[in-house]
Each structure stands twice: as C-alpha cells, then as structure tokens.
Amino acid sequence: MESEFQTNGHKKNHLLQIRLDIEQKKRLEALATASGFKSVSDYVRVNLLNPSIEQKLNTILNLLQDTKKKTGEKEKNANRNSKKI
C-alpha cells in the first residue's frame, strides 16, 4: 500500500508555495472539502495536473487549427512554385 506521500511509487517530497489572500485560501479550502479531498494540496494537485475534458478538447482544436494553417501555407507555396515553372 502506498503512503499518503507517494503516488505511483513516486515520493511527493517537493514543496511548492504560493501566496493567497484570506478569501482565496478559504475558497480553496471550501472547494477541496466540497470535492471530497483530504487536503487543499490534493485538490490543487489533481486540478492543476489533470486537465479537464474541456481543456483537452481545446488543445486538440488548437492543434488541428495550427495544422490546417500550416497545410494551407504549404499548398499556397506549392501553387506559387508550380506557376513559376
């Protein structure tokens, strides 16, 4: 069984500190508790490191749009080069 400070056999021994105002801290604590997490750290870790389906779909959409732009540019260049010949 893994300890509270291990995930997938990796120790969680690196510390990240952030500064919040009191309202932000209370909100994070409330969100963590309402979501069933034992700690704010667990809540933040899951929400920051595991993108939501919306974030994943946006990433895919952006990659497709970039690919479409690059493909369009290559086709324009190919057409220009064929007209020169």
Beta strands, then each sheet from edge to edge (+ up, - down):
strand 1: 6-7
strand 2: 10-11
sheet 1: 1+ 2-
end
